[in-house]
Amino acid sequence: MKNIIKASACVLFAAAMPALAQENFPNRPIRWIVPSPPGGGTDAVSRIMAPRLIELWKQQIVIDNRGGVQGSLGTALAAKSAPDGYTIVFAYSGPVAVNPHLYSEVGYDTLRDLAAITRYTQQPMIMTAHPSLPANSLKELAAYAKQNSGKVTFASSASLQHLGGELFKLAAGVNMTHVPYKGAGPAVLDLLGGNIHTMISNPTSVVPHIKTGKLKPLGVMGGTRIDALRDVPTAAEAGFAEFANVIEWYGMLAPAATPRPIIRQLNAGLTKVLMMPEVQERIRALGMTPSPSSPEEFDKQIRADYALWGRVVKQAGVKAE
């Protein structure tokens, strides 16, 4: 009888352990994977919240930079980590929604292996041009590209920007030549020098040059105008409805099997910090818009983007470069 009681007590204790671990979460340092090299823009953005999270959770945030394969290397590492809430990845659109369609093997299935925690920021991309290009809007660009098939070049420094250009080609029915770059810096320099005609990028890279007249904006590739360029119409306003949901975002993900109560606790802490005025001020200073969300809302956005870029890759016949 004593053995039966002892066994029952062990079973009850074992069953209570997961709930106890969740109740005390987090009780050790959290590994924060950043799928880019240290010192870059993504790395800088990812570190804004860390000091406040350390204060809130009373635990260390261990930044683990894992760059490579356009962000897929670090994302794959996160997807394969223990699903206990102690490893999260600072994700962005390219590795999550685009790369699985471009590369034959990225090491993860976005919809199967990763769980949304919260969105961090979102911002539309913008198409800009060198002043010498005889087009001042997306409609004029489409008309000019039709008259000069294959002669108009567009630059990109990431997979999402590349596919944004491919989507424009499909929507406008034009043939433009893609010129890939390994970073936004070199691409912007060539655009400023007139070596390429156009570029799709996040506003941070080009707004200062637009303000000085060194570049001209053709349209915001999203559904809403941006505060820094209130006079620049969106692609949707210009008649390209396909771009209404072309949004670049950052967010936090965890391995898919992470318990929902842990996901909720992570979401609560992260969104609390994201709503802090000083954190929002630092994010906006980088030209981004803080945009915390529920796990469900972020998951819905990821799935919609994943489907969109899958269609674009298939229709355009795009391959990784």
Legacy VTK file of the C-alpha trace (Angstrom):
# vtk DataFile Version 3.0
C-alpha trace
ASCII
DATASET POLYDATA
POINTS 321 float
0.000 0.000 0.000
2.852 2.370 0.862
4.416 1.700 -2.538
1.136 2.579 -4.274
0.846 5.834 -2.315
4.473 6.660 -3.040
4.022 5.987 -6.774
0.871 8.089 -6.891
2.645 10.966 -5.185
5.452 10.798 -7.749
2.960 10.884 -10.611
1.181 13.886 -9.103
4.480 15.673 -8.510
5.635 15.005 -12.083
2.332 16.275 -13.470
2.614 19.441 -11.415
6.170 20.226 -12.552
5.293 21.770 -15.953
2.678 24.030 -14.363
5.134 25.029 -11.631
7.824 25.801 -14.234
5.376 27.944 -16.174
4.258 29.766 -13.029
7.865 30.694 -12.193
8.831 31.560 -15.779
11.420 32.815 -16.465
13.752 31.484 -13.803
16.989 31.400 -15.809
18.620 33.424 -18.623
16.845 33.627 -21.969
18.708 33.009 -25.205
17.809 35.670 -27.778
18.894 34.537 -31.249
19.492 37.340 -33.752
19.822 35.881 -37.287
22.298 38.521 -38.466
25.905 39.488 -37.709
26.661 41.794 -34.773
26.831 45.499 -35.482
24.297 45.624 -38.308
20.894 47.299 -38.423
18.914 44.224 -37.407
21.256 43.590 -34.497
20.934 47.201 -33.307
17.129 47.095 -33.437
17.015 43.769 -31.612
18.987 45.069 -28.620
16.717 48.002 -27.794
14.444 45.993 -25.493
17.057 43.881 -23.730
17.849 46.213 -20.777
14.155 46.683 -19.938
13.437 42.952 -20.251
16.284 42.215 -17.844
14.715 44.602 -15.337
11.244 43.115 -15.838
12.149 39.426 -15.760
15.112 39.658 -13.358
17.007 37.395 -15.731
19.792 37.918 -18.237
19.084 38.178 -21.971
21.886 36.407 -23.837
22.182 37.817 -27.365
23.306 35.080 -29.790
24.137 36.465 -33.252
23.840 33.787 -35.939
24.045 35.380 -39.369
24.013 33.502 -42.655
21.776 32.470 -45.582
19.808 35.750 -45.506
18.789 35.142 -41.884
17.788 31.499 -42.308
20.716 30.048 -40.354
19.723 31.649 -37.053
16.024 31.045 -37.693
16.675 27.331 -38.250
18.689 27.164 -35.031
15.763 28.637 -33.101
13.259 26.275 -34.722
15.309 23.269 -33.565
15.848 24.523 -29.993
14.148 23.141 -26.912
10.518 24.381 -26.819
10.663 25.626 -23.247
10.472 29.407 -23.748
14.144 29.954 -23.009
15.121 30.336 -26.665
13.412 32.934 -28.836
14.418 34.395 -32.182
14.272 37.999 -33.320
12.658 37.260 -36.657
11.945 39.318 -39.723
9.981 38.968 -42.944
12.693 37.582 -45.213
13.752 34.405 -43.384
10.211 33.629 -42.226
7.977 34.416 -45.212
10.300 34.582 -48.229
13.385 32.380 -47.913
11.547 29.043 -47.604
10.236 29.643 -51.133
13.608 30.744 -52.544
15.977 28.139 -51.113
15.654 24.395 -51.550
16.452 23.760 -47.888
16.455 26.352 -45.107
16.274 23.887 -42.227
12.766 24.686 -41.012
9.131 24.814 -42.050
7.797 28.250 -41.074
4.218 27.140 -40.542
5.113 23.917 -38.738
8.262 24.657 -36.743
7.817 28.203 -35.403
5.285 29.858 -33.091
4.453 33.565 -33.099
4.942 35.508 -29.856
4.467 39.134 -30.848
5.162 41.514 -33.694
7.833 44.099 -32.861
7.662 46.692 -35.639
6.162 47.012 -39.073
6.812 49.512 -41.800
6.086 49.718 -45.517
8.925 49.711 -47.984
9.420 52.563 -50.413
10.467 52.640 -54.057
12.900 55.425 -54.863
14.718 56.463 -58.003
17.719 58.468 -59.119
16.625 61.973 -60.228
17.795 61.243 -63.775
15.080 58.614 -64.287
12.233 60.229 -66.291
9.510 58.923 -63.978
8.063 60.585 -60.889
5.480 58.005 -59.821
4.864 54.286 -59.971
2.512 54.727 -62.936
5.141 56.706 -64.817
7.751 54.086 -63.932
5.505 51.346 -65.310
4.983 53.290 -68.553
8.697 54.027 -68.935
9.677 50.413 -68.214
7.250 49.197 -70.879
8.874 51.481 -73.422
12.363 50.374 -72.325
11.955 46.674 -71.708
14.771 45.205 -69.630
16.719 48.460 -69.510
15.407 49.778 -66.165
17.319 48.358 -63.206
16.130 47.842 -59.641
18.373 47.052 -56.684
17.767 44.962 -53.604
19.829 43.993 -50.583
17.461 41.396 -49.105
15.015 38.781 -50.302
11.881 40.751 -49.380
13.063 43.781 -51.361
13.897 41.565 -54.316
10.440 40.018 -54.316
8.865 43.448 -53.894
10.459 44.368 -57.218
9.292 41.126 -58.789
5.764 41.784 -57.573
5.877 45.239 -59.168
6.994 43.672 -62.454
4.089 41.240 -62.338
1.541 43.892 -61.336
2.696 46.402 -63.960
3.387 43.836 -66.655
6.916 45.090 -67.255
10.403 43.664 -67.623
13.011 45.205 -65.322
16.501 43.968 -64.476
17.297 42.981 -60.895
20.678 43.975 -59.441
21.381 42.243 -56.100
23.585 43.744 -53.380
24.954 42.277 -50.171
23.914 45.280 -48.111
21.714 48.358 -48.214
24.737 50.668 -47.957
26.375 49.682 -51.267
22.987 49.639 -53.013
22.110 53.157 -51.861
25.556 54.429 -52.911
25.061 53.061 -56.421
21.560 54.536 -56.546
22.906 57.932 -55.479
25.572 57.678 -58.158
23.064 56.865 -60.881
24.554 53.420 -61.506
21.112 51.877 -60.965
17.701 53.389 -61.605
15.453 52.331 -58.735
15.447 50.538 -55.417
12.904 49.149 -52.976
14.050 49.491 -49.376
12.910 50.370 -45.893
12.453 54.127 -45.341
15.418 54.344 -42.952
17.911 53.797 -45.786
16.582 56.433 -48.177
14.468 59.104 -46.417
17.495 61.322 -45.561
18.508 61.347 -49.233
14.948 62.095 -50.333
14.870 65.067 -47.966
17.995 66.507 -49.593
16.721 65.894 -53.131
19.418 63.366 -54.005
16.763 60.699 -54.524
13.102 60.932 -55.461
10.279 58.789 -54.051
8.001 56.995 -56.493
5.625 55.364 -54.032
5.168 53.719 -50.659
4.817 49.963 -51.093
2.050 49.464 -48.587
-1.465 50.433 -47.658
-0.722 53.568 -45.637
1.485 56.608 -46.092
4.481 57.103 -43.809
4.878 60.044 -41.458
8.274 61.021 -42.849
6.865 61.396 -46.385
3.221 62.367 -46.039
3.033 63.705 -49.627
4.151 60.429 -51.205
1.185 58.274 -52.273
0.988 54.567 -51.595
1.174 51.966 -54.322
-2.454 51.135 -53.597
-3.415 54.771 -54.187
-1.515 54.636 -57.474
-3.620 51.702 -58.651
-1.423 48.797 -57.537
-3.678 47.137 -54.967
-1.345 44.132 -54.795
0.988 46.173 -52.595
-1.520 47.028 -49.868
-0.089 44.317 -47.601
3.591 44.527 -48.551
4.925 45.270 -45.086
8.368 44.688 -43.648
8.193 43.554 -40.038
10.261 42.399 -37.105
8.898 40.093 -34.440
9.630 37.376 -31.923
9.139 33.661 -32.513
9.681 30.505 -30.485
9.920 26.808 -31.342
6.466 25.549 -32.315
5.978 23.149 -29.398
6.509 25.855 -26.755
3.545 25.601 -24.319
0.852 28.197 -24.925
0.984 29.499 -21.335
4.693 30.228 -21.848
3.951 31.956 -25.162
1.395 34.101 -23.319
3.905 35.032 -20.632
6.532 35.925 -23.212
3.972 38.012 -25.089
2.940 39.833 -21.917
6.515 40.780 -21.039
7.588 41.744 -24.535
4.509 43.838 -25.291
4.801 45.583 -21.919
8.338 46.668 -22.781
7.367 47.581 -26.352
4.726 49.963 -24.994
7.242 51.873 -22.856
7.639 55.458 -24.183
11.444 55.408 -24.083
11.547 52.120 -26.021
9.092 53.421 -28.614
11.121 56.615 -28.961
14.277 54.665 -29.745
12.455 52.498 -32.277
10.891 55.502 -34.034
14.281 57.200 -34.159
15.364 54.391 -36.480
12.446 55.108 -38.815
10.363 52.154 -37.653
6.905 51.906 -36.146
6.396 49.943 -32.890
3.591 47.465 -33.463
3.117 44.906 -30.664
0.433 42.301 -31.215
-1.171 39.161 -29.852
0.341 35.818 -30.916
-2.776 35.111 -32.970
-2.629 38.401 -34.879
1.057 37.978 -35.661
0.548 34.359 -36.720
-2.197 35.454 -39.143
0.127 38.041 -40.696
2.959 35.527 -41.072
0.682 33.044 -42.817
-0.679 35.698 -45.190
2.834 36.903 -46.084
4.067 33.329 -46.504
1.281 32.635 -49.006
1.794 35.949 -50.852
5.521 35.544 -51.420
5.110 31.889 -52.308
2.822 32.941 -55.158
5.226 35.665 -56.306
8.216 33.293 -56.350
6.231 30.761 -58.366
4.745 33.244 -60.842
8.000 35.143 -61.389
10.164 32.049 -61.483
12.581 33.642 -59.015
15.612 31.703 -57.808
18.023 32.511 -54.977
21.021 34.588 -56.104
LINES 1 322
321 0 1 2 3 4 5 6 7 8 9 10 11 12 13 14 15 16 17 18 19 20 21 22 23 24 25 26 27 28 29 30 31 32 33 34 35 36 37 38 39 40 41 42 43 44 45 46 47 48 49 50 51 52 53 54 55 56 57 58 59 60 61 62 63 64 65 66 67 68 69 70 71 72 73 74 75 76 77 78 79 80 81 82 83 84 85 86 87 88 89 90 91 92 93 94 95 96 97 98 99 100 101 102 103 104 105 106 107 108 109 110 111 112 113 114 115 116 117 118 119 120 121 122 123 124 125 126 127 128 129 130 131 132 133 134 135 136 137 138 139 140 141 142 143 144 145 146 147 148 149 150 151 152 153 154 155 156 157 158 159 160 161 162 163 164 165 166 167 168 169 170 171 172 173 174 175 176 177 178 179 180 181 182 183 184 185 186 187 188 189 190 191 192 193 194 195 196 197 198 199 200 201 202 203 204 205 206 207 208 209 210 211 212 213 214 215 216 217 218 219 220 221 222 223 224 225 226 227 228 229 230 231 232 233 234 235 236 237 238 239 240 241 242 243 244 245 246 247 248 249 250 251 252 253 254 255 256 257 258 259 260 261 262 263 264 265 266 267 268 269 270 271 272 273 274 275 276 277 278 279 280 281 282 283 284 285 286 287 288 289 290 291 292 293 294 295 296 297 298 299 300 301 302 303 304 305 306 307 308 309 310 311 312 313 314 315 316 317 318 319 320
